[in-house]
Amino acid sequence: MTTEPVALRSHQLQKLNIYRKRMAMSGAIGPGIVLVVLFLIYVGVQPSVLSLLQFNNVANEAAAVAIAAAGETLIVLVGGFDLSVGAVLSLINVLLATKIGTSIASQLLMVPIALGVGAGIGGVNGLLVNYLRIPSIVATLAMSFFWSGVALLILAQPGGAVPIEFVNWFTGNTGNAVPTAIIVLLVVTTLWLVFKRTPLGRAIYAVGGSAGAAEANGIRVRRTSMLAYTCGGLLYGLAGVLLTAQSASGDPNVGTPLLLSVFAAVVIGGTVFGGGRGDVVGSLIGAYILYLIADVLFAIGVSSFYTNILNGAVLLLAVLAGSLTGAKEWLLATIRQSPRESEEDLGRTGMRI
């Protein structure tokens, strides 16, 4: 009678330990703790942030960068680097601001169009990198100039109009209780947690860890990498929708200043450049860390000039933490491997004797 509860408790502890290890491997635990601490500090200096209106503003301000950083993370995980994210956000923004109609049908139609345009651009980037063998930095930088030019052709200067209904869908509150931006982030998080356990999700990590080893194990490296670029572009499209709803207008340069914020969110979220290690959830958290730092500084009366300085310091600390973690893993692996090598050497020596 007593053995069943004990066995059940042991099984639950094992599952909890597995989840803990997975979270540790993703690198999202540290950024998550930092985010919670920052939010508590923000609440301490400005309690009004707990009101629905203020909390909605906090949720909305980093949502577009967070989703764009999630897309960038997929590309970094396969060992790539995408500099076109800012231009893609600008292009999606001007497309929506100039082509969207006042009817509900038109507004609903523009969302999948934006997602399709983002995915298509990601696919083009993946094609250039994986099949034409152009280095990712060069290919995506060229595409950044190209799509920036297309955005300027569509809308030469800030303008356009976005219907208020469209704005309210993505910046308001669902059921007058939960910010829509939070729901979007939860949906993306849930889809990612499912996706990373699919064959494609595991292949993305394998390709980023070692393309040669992945190919030797039957993984189609170029196909996997191209799909990662395409999925990343799809998330850029969603980020462009959120950005357009927040700005309620079009601007051919709106995405340009967000490029560095996207990369900073990826790094702060624990994703390591070079591929194979990181997590979309960490990047979502990293984006909110960046914006909460600015909010806390503003709330305590610190000049906005110090925001970039502190963001730079946080970014350096995140990179340093990633480097130390990598060095620690290498050292532990070396220590574990050394006794085995010693036993093998001893065995060979004994055989010779």
N, C-alpha and C positions, 0 to 999 in steps of 0.2 A: 504493500500500500504506500509506503513512504518512498520507495525507490522511484516511482513514476514522477512525482514532483521534482525530485532531485535531478533525474535525467532530463526532464523538461527544462529546468533551470539551467543545467549545463549546456543544453542545446542552444538556448537563448543567448547565453554568454558567448558561446562559440560564434553565433551569427553576429552578435554585437562586435566581437573582436575582428571579424572579417570586414564588417562595414568600417570599423575604425582604421584598419590597415588600408582599405581602398581610399578613404578620405585622405589619409596621410600621403599615399602615393600621388594623389591628385594635386597636392600642394595647396588645397583650398582652406585647410583648417586655420593656418596662421592668418591669412587675409580675413577670414571670417571673424576671428577674435578681434582683430584690429577694427573691423567695421562696427562690431557691437560696442567696443570701447568708445570709438569716435561718436557713435550715435548717443550713447549715454552722456558723454560730455556735452554734446549739442543740446540734449534735453535739459541738462543741468544749467546751462547758461541761457537757454531760451525754451522754457517749458511750453510755450505756445505751439511748438513743432508737433506736439501730440494731437493738436486739433486736426480734423479731417482735411481742412483746406491746406494747412501748412504741410501736413504729411504728404498730401497729394503733390504739392510743389516739389518736395524733396524726391518723391518717387519719379516724377516726370523729368527733372533736370538732367539726370544721368542715363535715362532709359535708352536713348538713341546710341550714345557712345557705348553703353554696356552691350547692346545687341550687335553693334558693329565689331566690338572687341571679341565677342563670341565667334563671329565669322572669321576674324583674323586668326583666332586660336586654332581653328581647324586647319588652316593653311600652315601655321607655324608647326603644328604637330607632325606634319609630313615633311618637315625640314624646309618649308618655303618661306617666302617673305613677300607680302603684298603691299605695295606703296600706292595702289590705285583706290584704296578705300575712300579717301576724302573726295576724290573726283566722282566716284560712283554715287556717294551720298548727294552730292550737288546735282548730278544728272537726274536721279530719282526725284529730288525735290522740285526741279524746274519742270519735269514732265508732269508731275501731279498738279503743280500750281497753274500750269497753262492748259492742260487737257481735261482736267476734272470738270464735270458738269454739276448742275445744281440738283439733279434728280438723284434719288437714293440708288437707283440701278447703276447710274454712272459712277457714283462714289464706291459702291461695292465692287464694280468691275475694275476700278483702278488699283485696288489692293493686289489681286493676283497678277495684274500687268506689271506692277512694280516689282513683285517677287520674281516674275519671269525675266524681267530685264536684268535684275541683279544676278540671277542664276546664269543667264546667258553670258554676261560679262565675265563672271567667274569661270565659266567654261572656256571662253576665249583665252583668258589668262592661263588656265590649265593646259590648253592646247599648245600655246607658245612655249611654256616651260617644259612640258613633258614630251612633246612630239617634235617640236622644232629645236629643242635643246638650248633655248635661250635662258641664261641665268635669271632666276626669279626677280632679283632686284632690277635688272635691266628691263625685262619684259613688262613688269608692272609699273615701272617708272614711265616707260614709253606710253603705256595705256592710260596712265594718269594724265599725261599731257593731252592725249587723244580725246578722252571723255570730258576733260575740262573744256576743250575747244567745242565739243558737241553741245555741252551745256550752255556755253555762251552763244552758240548759234540759235538755240531754242529760246533763250531769254538773255538778252544782252546786258540787262541791268535788273536790280531787284524790282520785283513786281508780281503780277499774277494775283489770283485770289483763291482761297480755299474755303469751301462752304462751312458754316459754323457747325453743321451736323457732323461733318467729318472730323472737325477739331474736337468736338465733345466726345466722339466715340473713343478716341485714343488718349485724350488728356483728362477726361472726366472720371467720375467714380461709378463703378458698377453696383447697382442696387443702393446707391447713396451710402455705401459703406466701405468699399474696397477700391483703391485707385486702379484704373484699367491697366496702367503701366505695370503694376505689380502682378496682375493676372497674366499679362503677356510674358513677363519674366518667368513666372512659374510654369507656364506652358513650355517655354523654350528649355527651362531646366529639366522638366519631366521628359520631354522628347530626347534631350541629350543623354539622360541617364538610361533611357531605353536604347538609344542609338549606339552608345559606346560599348554595349554588350552584344551588338550584332556582329556578324562576320566583317562587315565594312568598317565598323568602329574599331574592332580589334586590329584590322589590317592597317588602319591609319596610324595607330600607335607603333605597330611593327615596322612599317615603312620609315617612320621618323626615327625609330631607334637604330635601325640598320637596314638600309635598302637592300644590300647584298644578301644579308641573312634572310630577309623577308622573301626575296625572289627565290632563294634556294629552298624555301619551304612552300613554294607554290603560289605565293601571292603575286598578283599582277600589279607590279609597282606603279607603272605609268597610269594605268586605269584608276588605281586607288587614289593616287595623287590628284588626278584630274577631277575625280568626284569630290575630293576634299575642297578643291578650288571652287567647284560648282556650288556645293553646299554653303561654303563661305559667302559666295556672292548672293545666294538666296537670303542669308541673314542680313547682308548689306541692304537688300531690297526692303526687308522689314524695318531695319533701322531708318532707312530713308522715309518710310511711311510715318514713323513716329516723329522724326525730325520735322517733317512737313506739317504735321498736325500741331506740333509745338510752336512753330514759327508762324503758321497760318498764312504764309505767303511763299513766294519763290525767290531764290537768290543763287545765281550761278557759282558763287564762291562760298556758300554756306558750309560746305564740308571740308574746305581746305584747312582751317585752323583746328579741326578735330582729329587730323591724322596722328599727331604726336600724342594726343590724349588716348587714342585707341591703343597705340603701342605701349604707352605707360600702363594702361589698365591690364593689358596682357601680361606684362612683366610683373606688376604688383600682385596679380592674381596667381603667380607661381608657375606660369608656363615658361619653359626654358627655350630660348632660341637655339635652333639646331635640330629640334624635333624629338618626338618620342616621350616627352614628359610634360604634363600640364593638364589643364581641365577647363572646360567652358565655364563651369560654375565659378571657378576662381577668377576668371576674367570679368564676369558679371559683377562680382564683389569688388574687384579692383577698380572698376569704373566709379562705383559709389564711394569708395574710399577717396578717390581724387576730388570728387565734388563735395563730400562732407568736410574734407580738410578746408576747402575754401569757405564753406558755410560756417564752420566753427571759428575760423579766423575773423570773418566778418562779424559774427555775433559778439565776439569779445573785443571788437574795436580795433583789430590789427589792420594795418594798411594792406590793400589788395596787392601791392607790389611784392609783399613777402610770400604770397601764395605760390608763385612759380619757384621761389627758392626752396620752400618746404616740400613742394611736389618733387623737385629734383632730388632733394635729400632722401625722400621716401623711395624714389625710384632706385637710387644708388643702393640703399639698404636692401631693397628687394632683390636686386641683382647679386649683391654680396651674399645674402642669405641663400639664394639658389646655388651660388658657387660653393659655399661651405657645405650645403647639403650634398651636392654632387661629390665633393672631396671626401665627405664622411662615408658615403655609400661605396666609393672606390676603396677607401681604406678598410672598411669592414669586409668587402669582398676579397681584398688581398689577404687579410688576416685569416679568413675562412679557408682560402685556397692554399695558403702556405703549409699547414700541417699535412694536407693531402699530398702536395708535391714532395714534402720531406719523406713521407711514408713510401711514395713511389720510388724516390731516389734510393732509399734504404733497401727496398725490395730488389731494385736492379743491382745494387752493390752486393747484396747477399747472393744473388744468382750468379754474379761473376765469380764470387769467392767459391 
